[in-house]
Amino acid sequence: MLRLAVTTSSETFERMRRPLADRGVTVEHLPAKERAIRLTDDGESFDAGFVYPTRLMEGGALDARTPMSWVNGREAVLTSRNKAGVIAALSRAGLPVPETRMVSNPVGEETVVEAAADLSFPLVVKPNSATRGVGVAKVRDVDSLLGVVDYLNLVHDYRATGDKSYLLQEYVPDARDYRVMVVDGEVVGGVERRLPEGLGEGRWKHNVHRGATATELTVSAEHRKLAVAVAETLGIDYLGVDLLVADDRTVVSETNARPTIDHEKYDADFWDRLAALIRETAERSKVE
């Protein structure tokens, strides 16, 4: 049996165990945080790893102690986490993205106002590398924009966040929120994220961690082609591609190289394709 080290949460870990075991892959948990790591002993031997840890320092220690190839290694995780880099790369490739400006703190108010000058309100303000919708706000005018920026300045001044950049981004009204999953260049399904009745009034963010539900999505040929092009442009084998779909356009809002597995809503061959990608990754470990 091929041994796969999984660094993701226990929920994803538990979902992976049985279907991958049925396909010749033993799944073992290799947590990278909230633990002590022995650095002077050799670590366990694994054939491959599944998504590099979000905490890069701990990930570097584990990787040095237990070398292996990863399904989505350090560079893939860093690439996807950098929302500004994703938007810039996709725009250069001619793929549809929201109009976006990156602001690197510290800057004066005049720089913020100038960055927003050719964008139409309302705007979305979001930290460049946060996840799960944390810190994302919608602003309707310059005063509310500068008020949100005040809070960002406080966070950047008094907390060791590392990344002090944020985005000013076009708001796409009445957009449906899709997550399309790509595995090794093929779309394996997707979900639409919606807020339940009674919870959605006055709210516009559709993060599952904020109360939204994910329902199975039949991914159109157009959206399949777009999601595959995003993964190819970024060079990431296992990728969640977030689309905002309005009546007249579709844009790529973000990507996620550490997406939660929601296999019950994906295509029937999802586990076969993922197991094949894991085996390909393990073969790279042997060559290296």
C-alpha positions as CSV (number, residue, x, y, z in Angstrom):
1,M,0.0,0.0,0.0
2,L,1.2,3.5,-0.8
3,R,1.5,5.7,2.3
4,L,0.1,9.2,2.1
5,A,0.8,11.9,4.7
6,V,-2.2,14.2,5.1
7,T,-1.8,17.5,6.9
8,T,-5.3,18.8,6.6
9,S,-8.0,18.9,9.2
10,S,-9.4,15.8,10.8
11,E,-12.7,16.2,8.9
12,T,-11.0,16.0,5.5
13,F,-8.6,13.3,6.8
14,E,-11.5,11.1,7.9
15,R,-13.3,11.6,4.6
16,M,-10.2,10.4,2.7
17,R,-9.4,7.3,4.6
18,R,-11.8,4.6,3.3
19,P,-12.1,5.6,-0.4
20,L,-8.4,5.9,-0.8
21,A,-7.7,2.7,1.1
22,D,-10.0,1.0,-1.4
23,R,-7.7,2.3,-4.1
24,G,-4.4,1.2,-2.6
25,V,-3.5,4.3,-0.6
26,T,-3.1,4.3,3.2
27,V,-3.9,7.7,4.6
28,E,-2.0,8.8,7.7
29,H,-2.3,12.0,9.6
30,L,0.8,14.3,9.8
31,P,-0.4,17.4,11.7
32,A,1.8,20.4,11.4
33,K,0.5,22.6,14.2
34,E,-0.5,22.5,17.8
35,R,2.1,19.9,18.6
36,A,5.8,19.4,19.4
37,I,7.9,18.3,16.5
38,R,11.1,16.3,17.1
39,L,13.7,17.7,14.7
40,T,16.8,15.6,15.5
41,D,15.2,12.2,14.7
42,D,14.3,10.9,11.3
43,G,10.6,11.2,10.6
44,E,8.4,8.5,9.3
45,S,8.7,7.5,5.7
46,F,5.8,8.4,3.4
47,D,5.4,8.0,-0.4
48,A,3.7,11.4,-0.8
49,G,2.1,14.2,1.0
50,F,-1.3,15.8,0.6
51,V,-1.3,19.6,0.5
52,Y,1.6,21.5,2.2
53,P,0.8,22.9,5.6
54,T,-0.7,26.4,5.9
55,R,1.9,27.2,8.5
56,L,5.0,27.4,6.3
57,M,7.6,27.3,9.1
58,E,6.2,24.1,10.5
59,G,5.8,22.8,7.0
60,G,9.4,23.5,6.3
61,A,10.5,21.6,9.4
62,L,8.3,18.6,8.5
63,D,9.5,18.6,4.9
64,A,13.2,18.7,6.0
65,R,12.6,15.9,8.6
66,T,10.4,13.8,6.3
67,P,11.2,14.6,2.6
68,M,8.5,13.8,0.1
69,S,6.7,15.1,-2.9
70,W,3.4,16.8,-2.3
71,V,0.0,17.0,-4.0
72,N,0.1,20.8,-4.0
73,G,3.5,21.6,-2.5
74,R,4.7,24.8,-0.9
75,E,4.8,26.8,-4.1
76,A,1.2,25.8,-5.0
77,V,-0.1,26.8,-1.6
78,L,1.8,30.2,-1.7
79,T,0.6,30.9,-5.3
80,S,-3.1,30.3,-4.4
81,R,-2.9,32.1,-1.1
82,N,-1.7,35.3,-2.8
83,K,-5.0,36.6,-4.1
84,A,-3.3,39.5,-5.8
85,G,-0.9,37.3,-7.6
86,V,-3.7,35.0,-8.8
87,I,-5.7,37.9,-10.2
88,A,-2.7,39.4,-11.9
89,A,-1.6,36.0,-13.5
90,L,-5.1,35.2,-14.7
91,S,-5.7,38.7,-16.1
92,R,-2.4,38.4,-18.0
93,A,-3.6,35.1,-19.4
94,G,-6.8,36.7,-20.6
95,L,-9.1,35.0,-18.2
96,P,-12.0,36.9,-16.7
97,V,-11.4,38.4,-13.2
98,P,-12.9,41.3,-11.3
99,E,-11.3,44.7,-11.6
100,T,-8.8,44.8,-8.7
101,R,-6.2,47.0,-7.1
102,M,-3.6,45.8,-4.5
103,V,-2.6,48.2,-1.7
104,S,0.6,47.5,0.3
105,N,0.5,49.2,3.7
106,P,1.6,51.6,5.0
107,V,0.1,54.2,2.6
108,G,-1.6,57.5,3.0
109,E,-5.3,58.1,2.5
110,E,-4.6,59.8,-0.8
111,T,-3.1,56.6,-2.2
112,V,-6.2,54.6,-1.2
113,V,-8.5,57.2,-2.8
114,E,-6.5,57.3,-5.9
115,A,-6.5,53.4,-6.1
116,A,-10.3,53.4,-6.0
117,A,-10.8,56.4,-8.3
118,D,-11.5,54.4,-11.4
119,L,-13.6,51.8,-9.7
120,S,-17.3,52.1,-9.0
121,F,-18.9,51.8,-5.6
122,P,-19.8,49.5,-3.9
123,L,-16.3,47.9,-3.6
124,V,-15.1,44.8,-1.8
125,V,-12.1,45.2,0.5
126,K,-10.3,42.0,1.4
127,P,-7.0,41.0,3.1
128,N,-4.7,39.6,0.4
129,S,-4.0,36.2,2.1
130,A,-6.8,35.6,4.6
131,T,-9.2,32.7,4.1
132,R,-12.9,31.8,4.9
133,G,-14.0,35.4,4.2
134,V,-12.2,36.7,7.2
135,G,-11.9,40.5,7.1
136,V,-13.8,40.9,3.8
137,A,-16.0,44.0,3.7
138,K,-18.2,45.8,1.2
139,V,-18.0,49.6,1.2
140,R,-20.4,52.0,-0.5
141,D,-18.4,55.3,-0.6
142,V,-15.0,56.8,0.1
143,D,-15.7,57.5,3.8
144,S,-16.7,53.9,4.5
145,L,-13.7,52.7,2.5
146,L,-11.3,54.8,4.6
147,G,-13.0,53.6,7.8
148,V,-12.4,50.0,6.9
149,V,-8.8,50.9,5.9
150,D,-8.4,52.4,9.4
151,Y,-9.1,49.0,10.9
152,L,-6.7,47.3,8.5
153,N,-4.0,49.8,9.6
154,L,-4.6,49.0,13.2
155,V,-4.3,45.2,12.5
156,H,-1.2,45.7,10.5
157,D,0.4,48.0,13.1
158,Y,-0.3,45.9,16.2
159,R,-0.4,42.3,15.0
160,A,2.4,40.2,13.4
161,T,0.3,39.3,10.3
162,G,3.3,39.1,7.9
163,D,1.2,40.1,4.9
164,K,0.2,43.8,5.1
165,S,-1.4,44.0,1.7
166,Y,-5.1,44.2,0.9
167,L,-7.3,44.4,-2.2
168,L,-9.8,46.8,-3.5
169,Q,-12.1,44.8,-5.8
170,E,-15.1,45.3,-8.0
171,Y,-18.3,44.1,-6.5
172,V,-20.3,41.8,-8.8
173,P,-24.0,42.3,-7.9
174,D,-26.5,39.5,-7.7
175,A,-23.8,36.9,-8.5
176,R,-24.1,33.2,-7.8
177,D,-21.1,31.7,-6.0
178,Y,-19.7,28.5,-7.5
179,R,-16.7,26.4,-6.4
180,V,-15.4,24.2,-9.2
181,M,-12.9,21.4,-8.4
182,V,-10.1,20.5,-10.7
183,V,-7.9,17.4,-10.3
184,D,-4.9,16.9,-12.5
185,G,-6.4,19.0,-15.4
186,E,-9.9,17.6,-15.2
187,V,-13.0,19.1,-13.6
188,V,-14.5,16.6,-11.1
189,G,-17.6,18.5,-10.0
190,G,-18.6,21.6,-8.2
191,V,-20.9,23.2,-5.7
192,E,-23.0,26.3,-5.4
193,R,-22.7,28.1,-2.1
194,R,-25.9,29.8,-0.8
195,L,-27.1,31.3,2.4
196,P,-30.2,29.5,3.8
197,E,-33.6,31.2,3.8
198,G,-33.8,33.7,6.7
199,L,-30.0,34.0,6.9
200,G,-29.4,35.7,3.6
201,E,-31.3,38.9,4.1
202,G,-28.8,41.8,3.8
203,R,-25.8,39.4,3.5
204,W,-23.7,38.8,0.4
205,K,-20.8,36.5,1.5
206,H,-21.4,32.8,0.8
207,N,-18.6,31.2,2.8
208,V,-19.6,27.8,4.2
209,H,-17.8,28.7,7.4
210,R,-20.1,31.7,7.8
211,G,-23.3,29.6,7.5
212,A,-23.8,29.1,3.8
213,T,-24.7,25.6,2.5
214,A,-23.0,23.9,-0.5
215,T,-25.3,22.2,-3.0
216,E,-24.3,20.0,-5.9
217,L,-23.7,21.8,-9.1
218,T,-23.9,20.7,-12.7
219,V,-20.8,22.5,-14.1
220,S,-21.4,23.9,-17.6
221,A,-19.0,23.2,-20.4
222,E,-18.0,26.9,-20.3
223,H,-17.2,26.9,-16.6
224,R,-15.3,23.6,-17.0
225,K,-13.1,25.1,-19.6
226,L,-12.5,28.2,-17.5
227,A,-11.6,26.2,-14.3
228,V,-9.2,24.0,-16.2
229,A,-7.5,27.1,-17.8
230,V,-7.2,28.6,-14.3
231,A,-5.5,25.5,-12.9
232,E,-3.2,25.3,-15.9
233,T,-2.2,29.0,-15.7
234,L,-1.3,28.7,-12.0
235,G,0.3,25.3,-12.4
236,I,-1.7,23.7,-9.6
237,D,-2.8,20.1,-9.8
238,Y,-5.5,20.0,-7.2
239,L,-7.5,23.3,-7.1
240,G,-10.8,24.8,-6.0
241,V,-11.7,27.6,-8.5
242,D,-14.2,30.1,-7.1
243,L,-16.5,31.7,-9.8
244,L,-18.9,34.6,-9.4
245,V,-21.6,34.1,-12.0
246,A,-24.0,36.9,-12.9
247,D,-26.5,37.1,-15.8
248,D,-24.1,38.8,-18.2
249,R,-20.6,37.6,-17.1
250,T,-18.5,35.1,-15.1
251,V,-15.3,36.0,-13.2
252,V,-12.8,34.1,-11.2
253,S,-12.8,35.6,-7.7
254,E,-10.3,33.4,-5.9
255,T,-8.6,30.0,-5.9
256,N,-7.9,27.5,-3.1
257,A,-5.1,25.0,-3.1
258,R,-6.2,23.5,0.2
259,P,-10.0,23.0,-0.5
260,T,-12.2,21.0,1.7
261,I,-13.2,17.7,0.1
262,D,-17.0,17.6,-0.5
263,H,-16.9,14.3,-2.4
264,E,-20.6,13.4,-2.1
265,K,-21.3,16.4,-4.5
266,Y,-18.5,15.5,-7.0
267,D,-18.4,13.2,-10.0
268,A,-18.4,9.5,-9.4
269,D,-14.7,9.2,-10.6
270,F,-13.4,11.8,-8.1
271,W,-11.6,9.3,-5.9
272,D,-10.2,7.4,-8.9
273,R,-8.7,10.7,-10.2
274,L,-7.4,11.8,-6.9
275,A,-5.8,8.4,-6.2
276,A,-4.1,8.5,-9.7
277,L,-2.7,12.0,-8.9
278,I,-1.4,10.7,-5.6
279,R,0.4,7.8,-7.3
280,E,1.9,10.2,-9.9
281,T,3.1,12.4,-7.1
282,A,4.7,9.4,-5.3
283,E,6.5,8.5,-8.5
284,R,8.1,11.9,-8.5
285,S,9.3,11.3,-4.9
286,K,11.2,8.1,-6.2
287,V,12.8,10.1,-9.0
288,E,13.9,12.9,-6.7
